[in-house]
Amino acid sequence: MSTPIELRSDNAAGVAPQVLAALATANDGGAMAYGGDPWTEELREVVAEAFGAPDVAVFPVVSGTAANALALSAMSPPWGAVLCHDSAHILRNEAGATSMYGGGMQMNGLPGPNYKLNEKSIKAAFASAQWGDNHEAQPTVVSFTCPTDFGTVYTPAEVAALTALARTRGLKAHLDGARIANAIASLHCSPAAITREAGIDVFSLGAIKGGTMNADAIVSFDQEASDQLYYRLKRAGHVSSKMRFQSIQLITYLRDGLWVKLARQANAATVALARGLTDRGVDMLAEPQANMIFAKLEPHVSQALAAAGVYFYDISPGVIRFVTSWRTTPDEIEDMLRRLDVALATKKTGRRSAR
């Protein structure tokens, strides 16, 4: 049997070896619990340097769902509404976590081409809102996902324009950065450009998909939200007693630009895969701009590909998702495309074409 090729998710990839090695160094000796250790203090300094924000607050958590839900709960009252794209992970894939942690906070999905919010959709939401009417949840936060859940990327200018629009109604701005390193690598921009400088108040710093073991984080430039998060995380069970092991992972991931280097490897694999799909006449839902591809393949082709040992997710009838990771190699992409050639030659009966 052919060696499996892992393209289901970057969550399925292992831990970057640099992170594993760093965990061992943090395991020597004792350290204060609940973030009172030197690694957690160093983490704040590393994040401050990476994002050019000396007063930043950083809160390690164990998942992106926790990062998003807790961040948003600190940014809005329970009667508030979060405006996000109707394909956003916080709306579609987190089992109502934001509403739970936010005390019933409402999630309002908005349309927009390329799976992104735009000025038209936000202005329409503002125009239809019943401002000051206590019968309706009040828009309080606009939330971006970058890269989006379909692999498209906001530019810093797009985010800045939309956060400025949000400010006209007093809304705060949140960014779901589950794959933020992939966005930074794709945009060739600084970490600050797509976050702080673009008007983002609080964002989820995704790291697990990029190479850590069990450490994501909430990064806050907003003092009011930071003050709330200090208590909200404890109440939610996300203040780890041995936080040093989360902090050392994040330090290692961010230091010397490792996170962006790993993301570039993942993005490069997607570029190669997308080129191969295009050369074979395979259509995609959107132009891939990070490390995700949504390919349109007939069910019998995707079944043959799966039988050939290529791992992916079925998203909907005729659409499958490929996600590359820091661990995906050029050889794996070439091998995957060879297996795809065989699958494409397979008839609906399951037999290969004689041509």
C-alpha positions as CSV (number, residue, x, y, z in Angstrom):
1,M,0.0,0.0,0.0
2,S,1.2,3.5,-0.8
3,T,2.4,5.7,2.0
4,P,-0.4,8.0,3.1
5,I,-0.2,11.6,2.2
6,E,-1.7,13.9,4.9
7,L,-3.7,16.7,3.5
8,R,-6.7,16.7,5.8
9,S,-5.6,19.5,8.1
10,D,-2.5,21.3,9.5
11,N,-3.9,20.1,12.8
12,A,-3.0,16.6,11.7
13,A,0.7,17.5,11.3
14,G,3.1,16.9,14.2
15,V,4.9,19.3,16.4
16,A,7.8,21.3,15.0
17,P,11.1,19.8,16.2
18,Q,12.3,23.2,17.5
19,V,9.2,23.3,19.7
20,L,9.7,19.8,21.0
21,A,13.3,20.6,21.9
22,A,12.3,23.7,23.7
23,L,9.8,21.9,25.8
24,A,12.5,19.7,27.2
25,T,14.5,22.8,28.3
26,A,11.6,24.1,30.2
27,N,11.2,20.8,32.0
28,D,14.3,21.3,34.1
29,G,13.7,22.4,37.7
30,G,10.7,24.0,39.2
31,A,8.8,27.1,38.4
32,M,5.9,29.1,39.8
33,A,2.5,27.9,38.6
34,Y,-0.3,29.8,36.8
35,G,1.9,32.0,34.8
36,G,4.2,33.2,37.5
37,D,7.2,31.7,35.7
38,P,10.0,33.5,33.8
39,W,8.9,31.9,30.4
40,T,5.5,33.5,30.6
41,E,7.0,36.9,31.3
42,E,9.4,36.4,28.4
43,L,6.5,35.5,26.2
44,R,4.9,38.9,26.7
45,E,8.2,40.5,25.7
46,V,8.5,38.4,22.6
47,V,5.0,39.2,21.5
48,A,5.5,42.9,22.3
49,E,8.5,42.9,20.0
50,A,6.8,40.9,17.2
51,F,3.8,43.2,17.1
52,G,5.5,46.5,18.0
53,A,3.3,47.0,21.0
54,P,5.1,47.4,24.4
55,D,1.8,47.4,26.4
56,V,0.4,44.2,24.8
57,A,-1.2,41.5,26.9
58,V,-0.9,37.8,26.1
59,F,-3.0,34.9,27.4
60,P,-2.0,31.4,26.4
61,V,-4.9,29.0,25.9
62,V,-5.2,25.4,24.6
63,S,-7.3,25.9,21.5
64,G,-8.4,28.4,18.9
65,T,-12.0,28.0,20.0
66,A,-11.1,29.2,23.5
67,A,-9.1,32.0,22.1
68,N,-11.9,33.3,19.9
69,A,-14.8,32.8,22.3
70,L,-13.0,34.3,25.3
71,A,-11.6,37.2,23.4
72,L,-15.0,38.1,22.0
73,S,-16.7,37.7,25.4
74,A,-14.3,40.4,26.8
75,M,-15.1,42.7,23.9
76,S,-18.8,42.8,24.1
77,P,-21.7,42.8,26.6
78,P,-24.1,39.9,26.5
79,W,-26.6,42.0,24.6
80,G,-24.1,42.7,21.9
81,A,-23.8,41.2,18.4
82,V,-20.7,40.1,16.6
83,L,-20.6,40.9,12.9
84,C,-18.7,38.3,10.9
85,H,-18.7,36.7,7.5
86,D,-21.4,34.0,7.2
87,S,-18.7,31.4,6.5
88,A,-16.7,32.4,9.6
89,H,-15.4,29.6,11.9
90,I,-16.7,31.4,15.0
91,L,-20.2,31.2,13.5
92,R,-20.1,27.8,11.8
93,N,-17.7,25.5,13.6
94,E,-17.4,26.4,17.3
95,A,-20.6,24.9,18.6
96,G,-21.9,28.3,19.9
97,A,-18.8,28.8,22.2
98,T,-18.8,32.5,21.6
99,S,-22.5,32.8,22.6
100,M,-21.9,30.6,25.7
101,Y,-18.8,32.5,27.0
102,G,-20.4,35.8,26.0
103,G,-23.5,35.2,28.1
104,G,-25.8,34.9,25.0
105,M,-23.9,37.3,22.7
106,Q,-25.4,37.1,19.2
107,M,-23.5,36.1,16.1
108,N,-24.6,37.9,12.9
109,G,-23.3,36.3,9.7
110,L,-22.9,38.8,6.7
111,P,-22.4,38.1,3.0
112,G,-19.3,39.1,1.0
113,P,-17.4,37.9,-2.0
114,N,-14.3,35.7,-1.6
115,Y,-15.6,34.7,1.8
116,K,-14.6,38.2,3.2
117,L,-16.5,41.0,4.8
118,N,-16.7,44.2,2.7
119,E,-17.9,47.8,3.1
120,K,-21.2,47.0,1.5
121,S,-22.1,44.2,3.9
122,I,-21.1,46.1,7.0
123,K,-22.9,49.3,5.9
124,A,-26.0,47.2,5.2
125,A,-25.8,45.6,8.7
126,F,-25.5,49.1,10.2
127,A,-28.5,50.4,8.2
128,S,-30.7,47.5,9.3
129,A,-29.7,47.6,13.0
130,Q,-32.2,49.0,15.5
131,W,-29.7,51.2,17.3
132,G,-30.7,51.9,20.9
133,D,-33.7,49.5,20.7
134,N,-33.5,47.1,23.7
135,H,-35.5,44.5,21.7
136,E,-32.5,43.8,19.4
137,A,-28.9,42.8,20.0
138,Q,-26.6,45.8,19.4
139,P,-23.7,45.4,17.1
140,T,-20.5,45.8,19.2
141,V,-17.7,43.9,17.4
142,V,-16.7,43.2,13.9
143,S,-14.7,40.0,13.5
144,F,-12.4,39.0,10.6
145,T,-11.0,35.6,9.8
146,C,-7.6,35.8,8.1
147,P,-7.0,33.6,6.3
148,T,-10.7,32.9,5.8
149,D,-12.0,29.5,6.2
150,F,-11.8,29.1,2.4
151,G,-8.2,30.1,2.1
152,T,-8.6,33.7,1.0
153,V,-6.7,36.5,2.6
154,Y,-7.6,40.1,3.7
155,T,-4.9,42.7,2.9
156,P,-3.9,45.1,5.7
157,A,-5.6,47.9,3.7
158,E,-8.9,46.0,3.6
159,V,-8.8,45.4,7.3
160,A,-7.9,49.0,8.1
161,A,-10.7,50.4,5.9
162,L,-13.3,48.1,7.6
163,T,-12.1,48.7,11.1
164,A,-12.3,52.4,10.4
165,L,-15.9,51.9,9.3
166,A,-16.6,49.9,12.4
167,R,-15.2,52.7,14.6
168,T,-17.9,55.1,13.2
169,R,-20.4,53.1,15.2
170,G,-18.2,52.4,18.1
171,L,-17.5,48.8,17.3
172,K,-14.3,47.0,18.4
173,A,-12.4,44.8,15.9
174,H,-11.4,41.2,16.4
175,L,-9.4,38.9,14.2
176,D,-9.5,35.1,14.2
177,G,-5.9,34.3,13.4
178,A,-6.0,30.6,13.5
179,R,-3.6,30.6,10.6
180,I,-2.3,34.1,10.9
181,A,1.3,33.1,10.1
182,N,0.1,31.8,6.7
183,A,-1.6,35.2,6.1
184,I,1.6,37.1,7.0
185,A,3.7,34.8,4.8
186,S,1.3,35.3,1.9
187,L,1.1,39.0,2.3
188,H,4.8,39.5,2.9
189,C,3.8,42.0,5.6
190,S,4.8,42.5,9.2
191,P,2.7,40.9,12.0
192,A,1.7,44.4,13.1
193,A,0.5,45.4,9.7
194,I,-2.4,42.9,9.6
195,T,-3.3,43.4,13.3
196,R,-2.4,46.4,15.4
197,E,-1.7,48.8,12.6
198,A,-4.9,47.8,10.8
199,G,-7.0,48.6,13.8
200,I,-7.5,45.2,15.4
201,D,-8.1,45.4,19.1
202,V,-7.8,41.7,20.1
203,F,-6.9,38.7,18.0
204,S,-6.4,35.0,18.3
205,L,-2.8,34.0,17.8
206,G,-3.1,30.6,16.2
207,A,0.0,28.4,16.7
208,I,-1.1,24.8,17.0
209,K,-1.9,24.6,13.3
210,G,1.5,26.1,12.6
211,G,3.7,23.8,14.7
212,T,3.1,24.0,18.5
213,M,1.7,21.1,20.5
214,N,-1.1,22.6,22.6
215,A,-0.6,26.4,22.8
216,D,-2.6,29.1,21.1
217,A,-3.0,32.6,22.6
218,I,-5.2,35.7,22.9
219,V,-3.3,38.9,22.1
220,S,-4.9,42.1,23.3
221,F,-4.0,45.7,22.5
222,D,-7.2,46.8,24.4
223,Q,-6.7,47.5,28.1
224,E,-10.4,47.0,28.9
225,A,-10.5,43.7,27.2
226,S,-7.2,42.7,28.9
227,D,-8.5,43.5,32.3
228,Q,-11.6,41.3,31.7
229,L,-9.5,38.4,30.2
230,Y,-7.4,38.2,33.3
231,Y,-10.5,36.9,35.2
232,R,-12.5,35.4,32.3
233,L,-9.7,32.9,31.5
234,K,-9.5,31.6,35.1
235,R,-13.3,31.3,35.2
236,A,-13.3,29.3,32.0
237,G,-10.5,27.0,33.1
238,H,-7.9,28.3,30.8
239,V,-5.2,29.4,33.2
240,S,-2.9,26.5,33.1
241,S,-1.1,25.6,36.3
242,K,2.0,24.6,34.3
243,M,1.8,27.5,31.9
244,R,5.5,27.5,31.3
245,F,5.1,24.7,28.9
246,Q,2.6,26.7,26.8
247,S,4.7,29.8,27.0
248,I,7.9,28.1,25.9
249,Q,6.2,26.7,22.9
250,L,4.9,30.1,21.8
251,I,8.3,31.8,22.5
252,T,10.0,29.2,20.3
253,Y,7.4,29.5,17.6
254,L,7.6,33.3,17.4
255,R,11.3,33.8,18.0
256,D,13.6,34.5,15.0
257,G,10.5,34.3,12.7
258,L,10.2,30.6,12.9
259,W,6.4,30.8,12.7
260,V,6.5,32.6,9.3
261,K,9.2,30.3,8.0
262,L,7.1,27.3,8.8
263,A,4.1,29.0,7.2
264,R,6.0,29.7,4.0
265,Q,6.8,26.0,3.7
266,A,3.1,25.2,4.0
267,N,2.1,28.0,1.6
268,A,4.7,26.9,-1.0
269,A,3.2,23.4,-0.9
270,T,-0.2,24.8,-1.6
271,V,1.1,26.9,-4.5
272,A,2.6,23.7,-6.0
273,L,-0.5,21.7,-5.5
274,A,-2.8,24.4,-6.9
275,R,-0.6,24.7,-10.0
276,G,-0.9,20.9,-10.5
277,L,-4.6,21.0,-10.1
278,T,-5.0,23.8,-12.6
279,D,-2.8,22.0,-15.1
280,R,-5.2,19.1,-14.8
281,G,-8.3,21.2,-15.4
282,V,-9.5,20.9,-11.8
283,D,-11.5,23.9,-10.7
284,M,-11.3,25.5,-7.2
285,L,-13.9,27.4,-5.1
286,A,-11.5,30.3,-4.7
287,E,-7.9,31.2,-5.6
288,P,-5.9,29.7,-2.8
289,Q,-3.9,32.5,-1.0
290,A,-2.6,30.6,2.0
291,N,-2.4,26.9,2.7
292,M,-5.9,25.6,1.9
293,I,-7.5,24.5,-1.4
294,F,-11.1,23.6,-2.0
295,A,-11.1,21.5,-5.2
296,K,-14.1,20.5,-7.3
297,L,-13.8,16.8,-8.0
298,E,-16.4,14.3,-9.0
299,P,-17.2,11.9,-6.2
300,H,-15.8,8.9,-8.0
301,V,-12.5,10.7,-8.5
302,S,-12.2,11.7,-4.9
303,Q,-13.1,8.2,-3.8
304,A,-10.3,6.8,-6.0
305,L,-7.9,9.4,-4.6
306,A,-8.8,8.4,-1.1
307,A,-8.4,4.7,-2.0
308,A,-4.9,5.7,-3.2
309,G,-3.9,6.9,0.3
310,V,-4.4,10.6,0.0
311,Y,-6.1,12.0,3.1
312,F,-8.4,15.0,2.7
313,Y,-11.8,16.2,3.9
314,D,-15.1,15.9,2.0
315,I,-16.7,19.4,2.4
316,S,-19.8,19.0,0.3
317,P,-20.9,16.9,-2.7
318,G,-18.2,17.4,-5.4
319,V,-15.9,19.6,-3.2
320,I,-13.0,18.4,-1.2
321,R,-10.5,20.3,1.0
322,F,-6.7,19.9,0.9
323,V,-4.6,21.6,3.7
324,T,-0.8,21.6,3.6
325,S,1.3,22.1,6.6
326,W,4.9,22.9,7.6
327,R,5.6,19.2,7.2
328,T,4.3,18.8,3.7
329,T,7.2,18.2,1.3
330,P,7.6,18.9,-2.5
331,D,8.0,15.2,-3.0
332,E,4.6,14.5,-1.3
333,I,2.9,17.0,-3.6
334,E,4.4,15.4,-6.7
335,D,3.4,12.0,-5.4
336,M,-0.1,13.2,-4.7
337,L,-0.5,14.6,-8.2
338,R,0.6,11.3,-9.7
339,R,-2.1,9.6,-7.7
340,L,-4.6,12.2,-8.8
341,D,-3.7,11.4,-12.4
342,V,-4.7,7.8,-11.8
343,A,-7.9,8.9,-10.0
344,L,-8.8,11.2,-12.9
345,A,-8.5,8.4,-15.3
346,T,-11.0,6.3,-13.3
347,K,-14.5,5.9,-14.8
348,K,-17.6,6.2,-12.6
349,T,-17.7,2.4,-12.6
350,G,-14.5,2.4,-10.7
351,R,-12.4,1.1,-13.6
352,R,-9.6,3.0,-15.2
353,S,-10.2,4.5,-18.7
354,A,-8.5,2.6,-21.6
355,R,-7.3,5.9,-23.0
